[in-house]
Amino acid sequence: MNLKTKINLAYFGSPSFSADFLEKILTDSDLKKIIDVKLVVTQPDKPAGRKQILTETPVKKVAKKYGIEIFEIQNLNLKSQNDNLKLKIKSFDLCLVYAFSQIIPKDLINTPKLGFWNIHPSLLPKYRGPSPIAYSLIFGEKETGITIIKMDEKIDHGPIIAQEKLKIESDDRRPDLEKKLTDLGFKTFKRIILKEDNPQIVPQNHTQATYTRLLKKEDGFLPLFILKKALKNESLKFEELPTIVKEYLTKNPKLKVLNSKQKVIPAKVGMQENYIDSRFQGNDNQLRISSKIIYDYFRGLSPWPGIWTILPNGKRLKIIDMNFHVTRFTLHVTRVQLEGKKEVDFETFNRAH
């Protein structure tokens, strides 16, 4: 951008991979010449861990490290908080959002000169919402990417400034993709800001939009009999699928579900068809390749909330690690942690219990 002065930027984000993105901006020798990050907007401190210690967001820690003004905001829908933030960003050129987890109201979006840009870790319009990285893994995608959009008042709805694809490796888990997509997103953002290419802003194809939701601790629960089926690669019925998978396949407008037999009829579009075709066969209402379904679920939920089950004695068993053989379709649990105990390898657990 051919500006005579630096771009005054406000950065919105909270988790660790968003903090990494912020630090990349602050330490890049080229960007430091044209960008001045003057404000960081993040979530308030929250209790964390078993002892529920009040903990700063990773983005806040980076902002403190570099002496940047911090604005913590609980709810942008509260008029007092919204008004205070609006006053702060009134003179800014650009607001950049990466994993902020709040909807930006329309009156704020129109405040900075260049608007709000969002770095979204999926190939929009697929996987809008707060958990795109997890969903890409849960549904066994072979590629994902980042999309930079100029935000409007709807969730991940604005026109596309840039989009780059990334191959998903068979052993990638959520932290792996968070890092890879953060690196890719930063390179793409830097290229645009430095005018190394001239992006054509284009609207999204909203008819192809799909949505994710926030992950919850309960999402990691897997009944013991389902886990045993996956370890033997036995068929699963539709109702035996993990909750997120069932929700997505039933709520997504590209799919129809026949309530009488719960047989999924896919529309002829994108990932949904591929997902069903590779796992759903015949008229016996059985889902094949249960080992891959559960392994993909584990990859998306790793490390939090992870996968956990309840043993016959009522105790909670967390699956710390598992691996999958891509040609044999065999699933192996390798490390577990019994409630109240230290984590051990699965063979040791089996001998003891």
Secondary structure, DSSP 8 states (H G I E B T S, - for coil): ---SS-EEEEEE--SHHHHHHHHHHHH-TTGGGTEEEEEEEE---EEETTTTEEE--HHHHHHHHTT-EEEE-S-TTSHHHHHHHHHHHTT-SEEEESS--S---HHHHTSSTT-EEEEESS-TTTTBSS-HHHHHHHTT-SEEEEEEEE--SSTT-S-EEEEEEEE--TT--HHHHHHHHHHHHHHHHHHHHTTSS----B---GGG--B-----GGGGB--HHHHHHHHTT--B-GGGS-HHHHHHHHHSTTEEEETTTTEEEE-SSHHHHHHHHHHEETTTTEE--HHHHHHHHHHHHTTTT-EEEE-TTS-EEEEEEEEEETTTTEEEEEEEEETTS--EEHHHHHHH-
